[in-house]
Amino acid sequence: MRRNFFLPLSLLAACLVLLAPGAFCVPIDCAKAATPNEKTICSDPTLIQADARMDTLYNVSLHFVAMGTRGDLQDQQPIWIRQREACGTRKPCIRAAYKKRTAVFEAIIAHAATFGPF
């Protein structure tokens, strides 16, 4: 039963993301990559993919949390970006940063799929 519910919930989340342009986290624009960290990410397809995945999960997660938690997630994102930037050009560090941050959003979405925001 829960698996059958997850697909409609995911589609609803995607629609909500499209309806709330102010909530978006901006993925790295590789054409404008300025820092060594961003250039390293843009030079590695798996890191670009990790950035896109994290960005998508972040934006979906914002729709499954209460307003206070939403603000906390938004406030934490620039902090996380600074932590990722501190990795410099070390790809294992960057991968670990994405993995850790993505896990936060996956947990939020899994909780919503199980218990619902409704």
CYANA upper distance limits for C-alpha pairs under 8 A (distance plus 0.5 A):
  1 MET  CA      5 PHE  CA      6.96
  2 ARG  CA      6 PHE  CA      6.83
  2 ARG  CA    113 ALA  CA      8.00
  2 ARG  CA    114 THR  CA      7.42
  3 ARG  CA      7 LEU  CA      7.89
  4 ASN  CA      8 PRO  CA      8.30
  5 PHE  CA      9 LEU  CA      6.76
  5 PHE  CA    113 ALA  CA      8.07
  6 PHE  CA     10 SER  CA      6.52
  6 PHE  CA    113 ALA  CA      6.40
  7 LEU  CA     11 LEU  CA      6.73
  8 PRO  CA     12 LEU  CA      6.59
  9 LEU  CA     13 ALA  CA      6.67
  9 LEU  CA    113 ALA  CA      7.46
 10 SER  CA     14 ALA  CA      6.74
 11 LEU  CA     15 CYS  CA      6.79
 12 LEU  CA     16 LEU  CA      6.69
 13 ALA  CA     17 VAL  CA      6.70
 13 ALA  CA     60 VAL  CA      6.26
 13 ALA  CA     63 HIS  CA      7.44
 14 ALA  CA     18 LEU  CA      6.92
 14 ALA  CA     60 VAL  CA      7.26
 15 CYS  CA     19 LEU  CA      6.83
 16 LEU  CA     20 ALA  CA      6.86
 16 LEU  CA     60 VAL  CA      8.25
 16 LEU  CA     63 HIS  CA      7.50
 17 VAL  CA     21 PRO  CA      7.61
 17 VAL  CA     23 ALA  CA      8.32
 17 VAL  CA     24 PHE  CA      8.35
 17 VAL  CA     59 ASN  CA      6.79
 17 VAL  CA     60 VAL  CA      6.60
 17 VAL  CA     63 HIS  CA      8.01
 20 ALA  CA     24 PHE  CA      8.11
 23 ALA  CA     59 ASN  CA      7.25
 23 ALA  CA     62 LEU  CA      8.01
 24 PHE  CA     59 ASN  CA      6.23
 25 CYS  CA     55 ASP  CA      6.51
 25 CYS  CA     58 TYR  CA      7.59
 25 CYS  CA     59 ASN  CA      7.04
 26 VAL  CA     55 ASP  CA      7.56
 27 PRO  CA     51 ASP  CA      6.96
 27 PRO  CA     52 ALA  CA      6.83
 27 PRO  CA     55 ASP  CA      6.50
 28 ILE  CA     33 ALA  CA      7.56
 28 ILE  CA     38 GLU  CA      7.53
 28 ILE  CA     51 ASP  CA      7.75
 29 ASP  CA     33 ALA  CA      6.60
 30 CYS  CA     38 GLU  CA      7.93
 30 CYS  CA     39 LYS  CA      7.75
 30 CYS  CA     42 CYS  CA      6.05
 33 ALA  CA     38 GLU  CA      5.81
 33 ALA  CA     39 LYS  CA      6.01
 33 ALA  CA     42 CYS  CA      7.99
 34 ALA  CA     38 GLU  CA      6.93
 34 ALA  CA     39 LYS  CA      7.31
 35 THR  CA     39 LYS  CA      6.69
 36 PRO  CA     40 THR  CA      6.54
 36 PRO  CA     88 GLY  CA      6.68
 36 PRO  CA     89 THR  CA      6.63
 37 ASN  CA     41 ILE  CA      6.79
 37 ASN  CA     84 ARG  CA      8.24
 37 ASN  CA     85 GLU  CA      6.10
 37 ASN  CA     87 CYS  CA      7.57
 37 ASN  CA     88 GLY  CA      5.31
 37 ASN  CA     89 THR  CA      5.75
 38 GLU  CA     42 CYS  CA      6.62
 38 GLU  CA     85 GLU  CA      8.35
 39 LYS  CA     43 SER  CA      6.64
 40 THR  CA     44 ASP  CA      7.13
 40 THR  CA     89 THR  CA      6.15
 40 THR  CA     91 LYS  CA      7.96
 41 ILE  CA     45 PRO  CA      8.24
 41 ILE  CA     47 LEU  CA      5.64
 41 ILE  CA     48 ILE  CA      6.29
 41 ILE  CA     91 LYS  CA      8.37
 41 ILE  CA     94 ILE  CA      8.48
 42 CYS  CA     47 LEU  CA      7.62
 42 CYS  CA     48 ILE  CA      6.29
 43 SER  CA     48 ILE  CA      8.47
 44 ASP  CA     48 ILE  CA      6.81
 45 PRO  CA     49 GLN  CA      6.59
 46 THR  CA     50 ALA  CA      6.61
 47 LEU  CA     51 ASP  CA      6.63
 47 LEU  CA     94 ILE  CA      8.32
 47 LEU  CA     95 ARG  CA      7.33
 48 ILE  CA     52 ALA  CA      6.79
 49 GLN  CA     53 ARG  CA      6.57
 50 ALA  CA     54 MET  CA      6.50
 50 ALA  CA     95 ARG  CA      8.22
 50 ALA  CA     98 TYR  CA      6.92
 51 ASP  CA     55 ASP  CA      6.55
 51 ASP  CA     98 TYR  CA      7.64
 52 ALA  CA     56 THR  CA      6.68
 53 ARG  CA     57 LEU  CA      6.65
 53 ARG  CA    102 THR  CA      8.25
 54 MET  CA     58 TYR  CA      6.44
 54 MET  CA     98 TYR  CA      7.41
 54 MET  CA    101 ARG  CA      7.79
 54 MET  CA    102 THR  CA      5.79
 54 MET  CA    105 PHE  CA      8.37
 55 ASP  CA     59 ASN  CA      6.80
 56 THR  CA     60 VAL  CA      6.73
 57 LEU  CA     61 SER  CA      6.39
 57 LEU  CA    102 THR  CA      7.56
 57 LEU  CA    105 PHE  CA      6.22
 57 LEU  CA    106 GLU  CA      7.44
 58 TYR  CA     62 LEU  CA      6.92
 58 TYR  CA    102 THR  CA      8.30
 58 TYR  CA    105 PHE  CA      6.42
 59 ASN  CA     63 HIS  CA      7.84
 60 VAL  CA     64 PHE  CA      7.75
 60 VAL  CA    109 ILE  CA      8.23
 61 SER  CA     65 VAL  CA      7.32
 61 SER  CA    105 PHE  CA      6.32
 61 SER  CA    108 ILE  CA      6.64
 61 SER  CA    109 ILE  CA      6.52
 62 LEU  CA     70 ARG  CA      6.00
 62 LEU  CA     73 LEU  CA      8.02
 63 HIS  CA     70 ARG  CA      8.40
 64 PHE  CA    108 ILE  CA      7.65
 64 PHE  CA    109 ILE  CA      7.51
 64 PHE  CA    112 ALA  CA      6.77
 64 PHE  CA    116 GLY  CA      8.44
 64 PHE  CA    117 PRO  CA      6.37
 65 VAL  CA     69 THR  CA      6.42
 65 VAL  CA     70 ARG  CA      6.32
 65 VAL  CA    108 ILE  CA      8.17
 65 VAL  CA    117 PRO  CA      7.83
 66 ALA  CA     70 ARG  CA      6.50
 67 MET  CA     71 GLY  CA      6.76
 68 GLY  CA     72 ASP  CA      6.81
 69 THR  CA     73 LEU  CA      6.68
 70 ARG  CA     74 GLN  CA      6.74
 71 GLY  CA     75 ASP  CA      6.53
 72 ASP  CA     76 GLN  CA      6.53
 73 LEU  CA     77 GLN  CA      6.79
 74 GLN  CA     78 PRO  CA      8.21
 75 ASP  CA     79 ILE  CA      7.80
 76 GLN  CA     80 TRP  CA      6.61
 77 GLN  CA     81 ILE  CA      6.71
 78 PRO  CA     82 ARG  CA      6.78
 79 ILE  CA     83 GLN  CA      6.86
 80 TRP  CA     84 ARG  CA      6.64
 80 TRP  CA    101 ARG  CA      8.22
 81 ILE  CA     85 GLU  CA      6.52
 82 ARG  CA     86 ALA  CA      6.69
 83 GLN  CA     87 CYS  CA      7.47
 83 GLN  CA     97 ALA  CA      8.20
 84 ARG  CA     88 GLY  CA      8.12
 84 ARG  CA     93 CYS  CA      8.31
 84 ARG  CA     94 ILE  CA      6.47
 84 ARG  CA     97 ALA  CA      6.45
 84 ARG  CA     98 TYR  CA      8.43
 87 CYS  CA     91 LYS  CA      8.28
 87 CYS  CA     93 CYS  CA      6.08
 87 CYS  CA     94 ILE  CA      6.42
 89 THR  CA     94 ILE  CA      8.36
 90 ARG  CA     94 ILE  CA      6.89
 91 LYS  CA     95 ARG  CA      6.53
 92 PRO  CA     96 ALA  CA      6.64
 93 CYS  CA     97 ALA  CA      6.69
 94 ILE  CA     98 TYR  CA      6.83
 95 ARG  CA     99 LYS  CA      6.59
 96 ALA  CA    100 LYS  CA      6.58
 97 ALA  CA    101 ARG  CA      6.70
 98 TYR  CA    102 THR  CA      6.30
 99 LYS  CA    103 ALA  CA      6.62
100 LYS  CA    104 VAL  CA      7.32
101 ARG  CA    105 PHE  CA      7.45
102 THR  CA    106 GLU  CA      6.64
103 ALA  CA    107 ALA  CA      6.57
104 VAL  CA    108 ILE  CA      7.01
105 PHE  CA    109 ILE  CA      6.75
106 GLU  CA    110 ALA  CA      6.50
107 ALA  CA    111 HIS  CA      6.53
108 ILE  CA    112 ALA  CA      6.76
109 ILE  CA    113 ALA  CA      6.58
110 ALA  CA    114 THR  CA      6.68
111 HIS  CA    115 PHE  CA      6.38
111 HIS  CA    116 GLY  CA      7.58
112 ALA  CA    116 GLY  CA      4.66
112 ALA  CA    117 PRO  CA      6.26
